[in-house]
Amino acid sequence: MNKYYCILDKILTSGKTQTNKKGNITYLLNEQLYLAPIDLLDIFEGHNIARKKLKSELQLFMQGERSVEKYREAGISWWDYCGSILVNSYPTYFEKLPPLIERINREKRSSKNYVLFLGETGAESNQAPCLSLVQFQLDDGGLVLSAYQRSSDANLGLPSDIYHLYLMARQIEMPLKSITLYLANVHIYENNIHGTRMLLDGDETVRFGLNV
């Protein structure tokens, strides 16, 4: 199994059960997912990821686009539950990413930790970012990218975040050495448990439900 599927399998076999306002989840705390370029290739070749939509989504995030209608026009419907606008969500923070990337490519300082923070305590939000921090570090001529996630839906959110991080890394003018995700809480919703087992058994046609 690729490393992403290994996390899914570990949640199913070793996870604890918890009930929250969205329903029951099976979860693990403080997991680390280290991905070298070969691991990313293994995931992208073996798992169905909506690459075109996720690329468009990241572009809209980086433009600071908060209108849900604009995402729908790009074929992205999973933000519809937010209403007409995304408040204090990913676009609020990702619009700071283009100047950060430009700065990294201009300076290329190995002594500098370049960080993008996401989220603001106490601010109005209709979907607080699950991805809380992205850090770009230059090491021996390569890029080491690290990300902290306060909460990760292992079926829908995690593969999307992996692909978004990969797309960010591609904009840095240095070869990617690794992406490491620190998953404070990574979980599978009860209604997606059966589908996860089917996926791990080789059924690539499985579709997972969004829990909001």
C-alpha positions, 0 to 999 in steps of 0.5 A: 500500500502507498503511504496514504493508504497505510494511514487509512488502514491504521485508522481502521485498525487502531483508531478510537471512536468519538462523537462530535456535532458531525457524527461519529468518527474513528480517529488517530492523534498526532500522526506524521506522514512523510512523503518523498517524491517517489511516495507522491508519485505512488499516491497520485498513480494509485489513488483517484484525485480530482487534480484539475478541480484541485488545481483550479481551487488552489488558483482561486484560493491564491486569488483571494476569491471568496464567492462560492459561485466562482468555485461552482463555475470551475466545477467545484461544488463542495463549498456550496454549503458555505452559502454565497461567500467563504468567510475567513477561510482558505482564500483569506490566507492563501492570497498571501501565498503568491508574494511569499512564493515570489519572496522565496524564489527571489531570496532563496535563503536556507537560513530563513524559515518561510511560513504561511499561517492559516486561521485566526482565533475568534474571527467569524468563519463559516469553515475554518481552515483545517490546514493551519500552517505551511512551512517552506525550508531550503536545505542543501539545494532542495525544498523541504515542505512541512504542514500542520493540520489541526483536523484532517478528513482522511477520505476527502481532505487529506488527499486534497491537501497532499495534492495542494501542497505538491502544487505549492511546492512546484512553484518553488524554483528548487527541487522538492526533497519531501513533504511532511504532514503533521496530523493532529487529528486524522479521522474517518467518518462513520458513513465512510468506513465501509467505503474506506474498506472497499477502497483498500480492497482495490475498489477505485470507484468508491465515492465518499460523503462530505460531512459538514 
